[in-house]
Amino acid sequence: MKKHIGILTADGDSPGLNAAIRAFGKAALGEYGFDVTGFLDGFHGLLTDQAMPMESSHFSGILTAGGTTLGTSREHIGDVSPLLATCERHKLDGLVCFGGRDTQNLALRLKQAGLNIITLPKSITNHIAGTDHCIGFDSALTIAAESIDRLHSTAHSHHRIILVEMMGEDSGWLTLGAGIAGGADVILIPEIPYHVEQVAAAVRERSRKGKRFSLVAVSQGAISEEDSRFFQKARQINRDLREGSEETEVEQQLLEIENEFTEKTIDLAHRLQIATRLETRITILGFLQRGGSPTATDRLLATMLGTTAARLAAEGMFGVMAASQAGQFVPVALEEVAGKNKMVPLDHAWIQSARAVGTCLGD
């Protein structure tokens, strides 16, 4: 009897999603003989039952296209029972979700509620635990590095400090990789709280050597050492006051304030201008990092992960994320993925290489 599998894409869009949809769909229909139903606009489509049967034509001509043909959304789901009801109504044998960290978290809840589910990791900042590489990361890395390349000439011409802000609220993979590849003089990431004076000193040293410009790559989640110490102390005081009881609303509010507080590129630019007496400018890449056609590397990764997900569904192996680990494509239990964040290890080779070529990391 044919298996009937539903698919959807959720959270933010990224290059490579269509390549993954194509890979799963072609393998599901051709190799394994599944019936496939697509849900439009992420979990919102599953919630509201916006479904369409998918045929081979839906998976043709989309390998190189950016975005997602299925559409996506960020939907806060409290009660998962309506999602389960939709899957039951369509008599699905399983659901495959292509998405980011929120998708992994919701997928675990659906697994715990009894749904057969498989996920694929999508993240332009590469912060999903359990996988070496996420769909969209290489494309975003290429765009960000090329942006730094283009800013070198204007920084040099006007003797400016140019700060390039990149996505990455809680991990610095994108900024670190792009900064190294683009030859940034300073790279600031969430994993390494920075000292403004250290950054200013690095810029002044470049000026002393006749290099009257600097490129600073900044993760949106980068935070200064003084701000980091303040929030750590505030959290510790609150923990001492509650003496082992459950996390309080105050701690949650502190975390929310800290997340908002980290987006301080404008303040950093102002302080650097005062400290160095060099004109500063800011470029915020924002959604440019999500757009456009996926790189060949992302197309290959997406194809491998998509076909792996189809194979896992055929084998009846659900409750897992299809992951890339040490060159292999393997299932990882959702319990090992959900609620976790993959940060850059402080002894990672990228950090060591950045230091070796003289890049300032702000510490």
LINCORLIN-V507665 format. One record per pair of residues at least 4 apart in sequence whose C-alpha atoms are under 8 Angstrom apart, sorted by the first residue. I is the first residue (numbers start at 0). J is the second residue. D is the distance in whole Angstrom. If there is no record, write none. Layout:
i = (I;I)
j = (J;J)
d = (D;D)
This chain:
i = (1;1;1;2;2;2;2;2;3;3;3;3;3;3;3;3;4;4;4;4;4;4;4;4;4;5;5;5;5;5;5;5;5;5;6;6;6;6;6;6;6;6;7;7;7;7;7;7;7;7;7;7;7;8;8;8;8;8;8;8;8;8;8;8;8;9;9;9;9;9;9;9;9;9;9;9;9;10;10;10;10;10;10;10;10;10;11;11;11;11;11;12;12;12;12;12;13;13;13;13;13;13;13;13;13;13;14;14;14;14;14;14;14;14;14;14;14;14;14;14;15;15;15;15;15;15;15;15;15;15;15;15;15;15;16;16;16;16;16;16;16;16;16;17;17;17;17;17;17;17;17;17;18;18;18;18;18;18;18;18;19;19;19;19;19;19;20;20;20;21;21;21;21;21;21;21;22;22;22;22;22;22;22;23;23;23;23;23;23;23;24;24;24;24;24;25;25;25;25;26;26;26;26;27;27;27;27;27;27;28;28;28;28;28;28;31;31;31;34;34;35;35;35;36;36;36;36;37;37;37;37;37;38;38;38;38;38;38;38;38;39;39;39;39;39;39;39;39;39;40;40;40;40;40;41;41;41;41;41;41;41;42;42;42;42;42;42;43;43;43;44;44;44;45;45;45;45;45;46;46;46;48;53;54;55;60;62;63;63;63;64;64;64;65;65;65;65;66;66;66;67;76;79;79;79;80;81;82;83;83;83;84;85;86;86;86;87;92;93;93;93;93;93;93;94;94;94;94;95;95;95;95;95;96;96;96;96;96;96;97;97;97;97;97;98;98;98;98;98;98;98;99;99;99;99;99;100;100;100;100;100;100;100;101;102;102;103;103;103;103;103;104;104;104;104;105;106;106;106;106;106;107;107;107;107;107;108;109;109;109;110;110;110;110;115;115;116;116;116;117;117;117;117;117;117;117;118;118;118;118;119;119;119;119;119;119;120;120;120;120;120;120;120;121;121;121;121;121;122;122;122;122;122;122;123;123;123;123;123;123;123;123;123;123;123;124;124;124;124;124;124;124;124;125;125;125;125;125;125;126;126;126;126;126;126;126;127;127;127;127;127;128;128;128;128;128;128;129;129;129;129;129;130;130;130;131;131;131;131;132;132;132;132;134;134;134;135;135;135;135;136;136;136;137;137;137;137;138;138;138;138;138;138;138;139;139;139;139;140;140;140;140;140;140;141;141;142;142;142;143;143;143;143;143;143;143;144;144;144;144;144;145;145;146;147;147;147;147;147;147;147;147;148;148;148;149;150;150;150;151;151;152;153;154;154;154;154;154;154;154;155;155;155;155;157;158;158;158;158;159;159;159;159;159;159;159;160;160;160;160;160;160;160;160;161;161;161;161;161;161;161;161;162;162;162;162;162;162;162;162;162;162;163;163;163;163;163;163;163;163;164;164;164;164;164;164;164;164;164;164;165;165;165;165;165;165;165;165;165;166;166;166;166;166;166;166;166;167;167;167;167;167;167;167;168;168;168;168;168;168;168;169;169;169;169;169;170;170;170;170;170;170;170;170;170;171;171;171;171;171;171;171;172;172;172;173;173;174;174;174;174;174;174;174;175;175;175;175;175;175;175;176;176;177;178;178;178;178;178;178;179;179;179;183;183;183;183;183;184;184;184;184;184;184;184;185;185;185;185;185;185;185;185;185;185;186;186;186;186;186;186;186;187;187;187;187;187;187;187;187;187;187;188;188;188;188;188;188;188;189;189;189;189;190;190;190;190;190;191;191;191;191;192;192;192;192;192;192;192;193;193;193;193;193;193;193;193;193;194;194;194;194;194;194;195;195;195;195;195;195;196;196;197;197;197;198;198;198;198;198;199;199;199;199;200;201;201;202;202;202;202;203;203;204;205;205;205;205;205;206;206;206;217;217;219;219;219;219;220;220;220;221;221;222;222;222;222;222;223;224;225;226;227;228;229;230;230;230;231;232;233;233;234;234;234;235;236;237;237;237;238;238;239;241;241;246;246;247;248;249;250;251;252;253;254;255;256;257;258;263;264;264;265;265;266;267;268;268;268;268;269;269;270;271;271;271;271;272;272;272;272;273;284;286;293;293;294;295;296;297;298;299;300;301;302;303;303;304;304;304;304;304;305;306;307;307;307;307;308;308;309;310;311;311;311;311;312;312;318;318;319;319;319;319;320;320;320;320;320;321;321;321;321;322;322;322;322;323;323;323;324;324;331;331;332;333;335;343;345;346;346;347;348;349;350;351;352;353;353;353;354;354;354)
j = (32;33;34;32;33;34;91;92;33;34;35;36;90;91;92;93;33;34;35;36;91;92;93;94;95;35;36;37;38;86;91;93;94;95;35;36;37;38;94;95;96;97;37;38;39;40;41;42;69;71;95;96;97;16;39;40;41;42;67;69;70;71;96;97;98;40;41;42;70;71;72;73;96;97;98;99;102;41;71;72;73;74;98;99;101;102;71;72;73;98;99;16;66;67;71;289;65;66;67;121;122;123;134;135;289;290;64;65;66;134;135;138;139;289;290;291;292;293;294;297;19;62;63;64;65;66;134;135;292;293;294;297;298;301;20;65;66;67;97;121;134;135;301;21;61;62;63;64;65;66;67;68;22;61;62;63;64;298;301;302;23;298;301;302;304;305;24;58;305;25;58;59;61;62;302;305;26;58;301;302;303;305;306;27;302;305;306;307;308;309;28;35;55;58;309;29;30;55;58;30;31;306;309;31;32;33;34;35;309;32;33;34;35;54;55;309;310;313;52;53;52;53;54;50;51;52;53;50;51;52;53;69;42;44;45;48;49;50;51;69;43;44;45;49;50;51;69;70;71;44;69;70;71;72;45;69;70;71;72;73;74;46;71;72;73;74;82;47;72;74;48;49;50;49;50;82;85;86;81;82;85;85;57;58;59;64;298;292;293;298;291;292;293;290;291;292;293;70;290;291;71;105;83;108;109;84;85;86;87;109;114;88;89;90;91;94;91;115;114;115;116;117;312;317;114;115;116;117;116;117;118;119;308;102;106;116;117;118;119;102;118;119;120;121;102;103;118;119;120;121;122;103;120;121;122;127;104;120;122;126;127;337;338;105;106;118;107;118;333;336;337;108;336;337;338;109;110;116;117;118;333;111;318;333;334;337;112;113;114;116;114;115;116;318;317;318;317;318;319;308;312;317;318;319;320;321;308;319;320;321;304;305;308;320;321;322;127;130;133;134;320;321;322;125;127;133;134;135;126;127;133;134;135;136;133;134;135;136;137;138;139;140;173;288;289;136;139;166;167;170;171;172;173;132;133;136;172;173;341;133;169;170;172;340;341;342;133;336;339;340;341;335;336;337;339;340;341;322;324;331;335;336;322;323;324;322;323;324;325;136;322;323;324;297;300;301;139;289;293;297;140;173;297;141;294;296;297;142;288;292;293;294;296;297;143;173;288;289;144;173;174;176;177;288;145;177;146;287;288;147;165;173;174;177;284;288;148;177;178;180;181;149;181;150;151;163;177;178;181;182;183;214;152;181;182;153;154;161;214;155;214;156;157;158;159;160;161;212;213;214;159;211;212;213;212;211;212;277;278;211;212;213;277;278;279;280;212;213;214;215;277;278;279;280;212;213;214;215;279;280;281;282;214;215;216;217;264;268;279;280;281;282;214;215;216;217;281;282;283;284;216;217;218;219;264;281;282;283;284;285;173;174;216;217;218;219;283;284;285;173;174;218;219;220;284;285;288;171;172;173;174;218;219;220;189;218;219;220;221;258;261;189;190;220;340;342;188;189;190;218;220;340;341;342;343;175;188;189;190;218;342;343;176;342;343;177;218;178;186;187;188;216;217;218;179;186;187;188;216;349;350;180;349;181;182;183;184;185;186;216;183;349;353;213;214;215;216;358;213;214;215;216;357;358;359;198;201;213;214;215;216;358;359;360;361;215;216;217;358;359;360;361;191;192;193;215;216;217;218;221;360;361;192;217;218;220;221;222;360;218;220;221;222;221;342;343;344;345;221;360;361;362;221;222;223;224;227;361;362;197;198;221;222;223;224;360;361;362;198;223;224;225;361;362;199;223;267;270;271;361;200;274;201;361;362;202;271;359;360;361;203;271;274;275;204;205;359;206;212;213;275;207;275;208;209;210;211;212;213;210;211;212;221;264;261;262;263;264;258;261;262;261;262;226;227;261;262;263;227;228;229;230;231;232;233;234;253;257;235;236;237;253;238;250;253;239;240;241;249;250;242;243;243;245;247;250;251;251;252;253;254;255;256;257;258;259;260;261;262;267;268;281;269;281;270;271;272;279;280;281;273;279;274;275;276;277;279;276;277;278;279;277;288;290;297;298;298;299;300;301;302;303;304;305;306;307;328;308;321;322;323;328;309;310;311;321;328;329;312;321;313;314;315;316;317;330;316;317;332;333;330;331;332;333;330;331;332;333;336;328;329;330;331;328;329;330;331;327;328;329;328;329;335;336;336;337;339;347;350;350;351;351;352;353;354;355;356;357;358;359;358;359;360)
d = (7;6;7;8;5;6;8;6;6;5;6;8;7;5;5;7;7;6;5;6;6;6;5;6;7;6;5;6;7;8;6;6;5;6;7;6;5;6;6;5;6;8;6;5;7;7;5;7;7;8;7;5;6;8;8;7;5;8;7;7;7;6;6;5;6;7;4;6;8;5;6;7;7;6;5;7;6;7;6;5;5;8;6;6;7;7;7;7;7;8;7;7;5;7;7;7;7;6;8;7;7;7;7;5;5;7;8;5;6;7;5;6;8;6;6;6;6;5;8;8;6;8;8;8;7;8;6;6;8;5;8;6;6;6;6;7;7;6;7;8;7;8;7;6;6;6;8;6;7;7;5;7;6;7;4;7;8;6;6;6;6;8;4;5;7;5;6;7;7;6;5;7;7;7;8;8;6;8;7;5;8;5;6;6;8;4;5;8;7;6;6;7;7;6;8;6;7;7;7;5;6;6;6;5;6;5;8;8;6;5;5;7;7;8;7;8;8;7;8;8;6;6;8;7;6;4;5;6;5;6;6;7;8;5;6;7;6;4;7;7;8;5;7;6;6;8;5;6;7;5;6;4;4;5;7;8;7;4;5;8;8;6;8;7;8;6;8;6;7;6;5;5;7;6;7;6;7;8;6;5;7;6;6;7;7;8;7;6;6;8;7;5;7;6;5;5;6;8;7;8;7;8;6;8;7;6;6;6;6;8;7;6;6;6;5;8;6;7;7;5;6;8;7;8;8;6;5;6;6;5;6;8;8;7;8;8;6;5;6;8;6;5;6;7;5;7;7;6;6;5;8;6;6;5;6;7;6;8;8;8;6;7;8;6;6;8;6;7;7;7;5;7;8;5;6;6;6;7;8;7;8;6;7;6;7;7;6;6;6;8;5;6;6;6;5;6;5;5;7;7;8;6;6;5;6;7;8;7;5;6;7;8;7;6;5;7;7;8;5;6;7;7;7;8;8;5;5;6;7;7;5;6;6;6;7;7;5;4;7;8;6;8;7;8;7;6;8;7;6;7;7;6;5;6;5;6;6;7;8;8;8;6;8;6;5;6;7;7;7;6;6;7;5;8;6;6;5;7;8;7;7;6;5;5;6;8;6;5;7;7;8;6;8;6;7;6;6;8;7;6;6;7;8;6;7;7;6;6;8;8;5;5;8;7;6;7;5;6;6;6;8;7;6;8;6;7;6;8;6;6;7;8;8;6;8;7;6;4;7;6;5;6;7;6;6;7;8;8;5;8;7;8;8;6;8;8;6;8;8;6;7;6;6;6;5;6;6;6;7;7;7;7;5;8;8;5;5;7;7;7;5;7;6;5;6;7;5;5;6;7;7;6;5;6;8;6;5;6;6;5;6;7;6;5;6;7;8;7;7;6;5;6;7;6;5;6;6;5;6;7;6;5;6;6;7;7;6;5;6;8;7;6;7;6;5;6;7;6;7;7;8;6;6;8;8;7;8;6;8;7;7;5;6;6;7;7;5;4;7;7;8;6;8;6;8;7;7;6;7;8;7;8;7;5;7;6;5;6;7;6;7;6;6;8;6;6;8;6;7;8;7;6;6;6;6;6;8;7;8;7;8;6;7;6;6;5;8;8;6;6;6;8;6;8;5;6;6;7;6;5;6;8;8;5;6;7;8;8;6;5;6;6;5;6;7;6;5;6;7;6;5;7;7;8;7;8;6;5;6;6;6;6;7;6;5;7;5;8;8;7;5;4;6;8;7;7;8;7;8;7;7;7;7;5;5;5;7;7;7;8;8;8;6;5;5;7;4;5;7;6;6;8;6;6;6;7;7;8;7;7;6;8;6;6;7;6;8;7;8;5;6;6;6;6;6;6;7;6;8;6;7;6;6;6;7;5;7;8;8;5;5;7;7;7;7;5;8;7;7;5;6;6;7;7;6;5;8;8;6;6;6;6;6;6;6;6;7;7;6;6;6;8;6;6;7;6;6;6;8;7;6;7;8;8;8;7;8;7;6;6;6;6;6;6;6;6;6;6;8;6;6;8;6;7;6;6;6;6;7;7;6;7;6;6;8;8;8;5;5;6;6;8;6;7;6;6;6;6;6;6;6;6;6;6;6;6;7;6;6;7;8;7;6;6;6;6;7;8;6;6;6;6;6;5;7;8;6;7;6;6;6;5;4;5;6;5;6;6;8;7;6;5;6;6;5;6;7;6;5;6;6;7;7;8;7;6;8;7;7;7;7;6;6;6;6;6;6;7;5;8;5;7;8)
